[in-house]
Amino acid sequence: ALGVVQMLIWLLYERAWTLAVGGAVVGYLTNWLALKLIFEPVEPTRFGPWVVQGLFLKRQHEVSEEFAEAMTEKLLSSESI
């Protein structure tokens, strides 16, 4: 949807800098939305039959186990030390 807005602005106001500024705005908003979905809300929140929680926080135990395993096998192995 954001790319469509950028395209419409380009069609109406054809300046080279509009593509760079539009790309920066789209990139910023995309990153902001991704961080919000990953880390918020911190506490599980109910919306009718659904429970919403940040994707990372929901899977924090699983991620920490995988991270610890990767650290001990690859980074802290006897071969690498």
Disulfide bonds with the S-S distance in Angstrom:
none
